[in-house]
Amino acid sequence: MSIPLRSSVLSLLHNRIKSYLRRPARTLLLPALIASVSLMPSAVRADTVILISGEHLTGNATKLDGGKLTLHTDFAGDIAINFDKISSIKIDKPVVLLITTKNGKKSETKKVEITGIDRTPTGFNVTTAAAATEAYAAAQITTVRTLADQEAYEASLHPGWLHAWAGAANISFALARGNSDTTTVGTGITAMRPTPTDKTALYFSQIYTHDGVADNTTAEHLAAGARYDHNLGSRIFAFGTTDFATDALQFLDLRSVLGGGIGWHVIAKERQQLDLLAGLVWTHENYGYIPPNFTTLPPTPAVAPVTNSFAALDFGEQYSRKLGASSALTEQAYIFPNLDDTSQYRATFNGAISTKIKSFLSWQTTISDVYVTNPPPTTKSNDFILTTGLGFSFARK
């Protein structure tokens, strides 16, 4: 006798349901858990940007600066959006809006923590972290930062003296023995501390070469100095400078230079800077005793020590440029005409090319040239130094 098809199907379904109900409770909860999770909104919320054209973008709004909003997204990284194309922004975590108000020649800036910006026909309505709504003119909505970025910016305005330094150091060493007996050591250090209102720069360079066969020193030069710039405006700055130098082969015991003046930021871009400078300096030079030389024809007599002190003009330029992703060029040139006799002057040039190998290691080539029109008798007017070798960069935030 055959079993009806409908009865067999119902019996099979009944047995499957009974078997499923005998499973552990956690097994029964798993499908429900998956369903509930899929229906829940994402736990990680994001900021929403609505464009005037109607498109919606989600991500993390990190800053508004220079008329562009930076939105960090998972699918495309950082996106720069023209702020005049944005209708509204809804922000998950409060950010800082800087509102600048001018009162005559003075300006005041206040910080407002906000969670939303909505464009209106006359400007913007801003939703504060306290859920209040404030209206602002379009010209006032220019700068937005995250809380962390705002704290870092405020700290950069007044860093401690030992902070915000960056620089590089290089050392070269050469040794020859056997038929030759020479030793050469060169050192160079540069450090800079720029802030939004000023800049401090330090430098030190030294080279020494000794010939053991002839038992004489063929190079012994040392130079060091500092310069401080303080911004008087967006383009104009005042500066003070001091330099020291010694040169054994030129019988220069010490040259001290102290001065200052006015500078102009001709080019002030992220990858390229050019400054022009003009001012006055006071120079004090001590040249030592030069012994007679009987090996030349005719023999040269001894020269007594000489001290020079004079005021001089200071004209100069400084230029720096990033070359690609890993190299940088810096150079500076100055001329110092003597005010007592402008036909007498001193000119200096310093340049460097640095190529980064690692984050802290680079290959550096430096050039230094000093020219004086009135060197002591029997000495040359020009001193040229070229060094190349590994350099080490450093930074302190």
HULIN-V815171 format. One line per field, one symbol per residue. phi: phi as a letter, one per 20 degrees, with the letter a starting at -180 (. if undefined). A space follows every 10 residues. Layout:
phi=???
This chain:
phi=.eegffffff ffffffffff fefgfffffg ffffffffef fffeecfcdd egfofdccrd feacbmmcee decfebmede dfffedebcd dfdgcddedd cecmeecdcd dceccaccfc fdrbddeefe medcdcfgfe eccccfgfff fffffffcff gedmebabcc bcbccccofd bccccccbcc bbcecfdbbd ccbbbbbbcc dffelbedbb cbbbabbcdc feafcdbdcc bbccbcbffe lefaddccaa rdccffccdf dbcbddcbac cddcccdefd ffceedcffe ffcfgccdca ebfccabccb bedmeccbdc bbccccffff bffdbcccbc bbcccfecgd cbdccccccc ccecffgmde fdcdcccbrf ccebbce
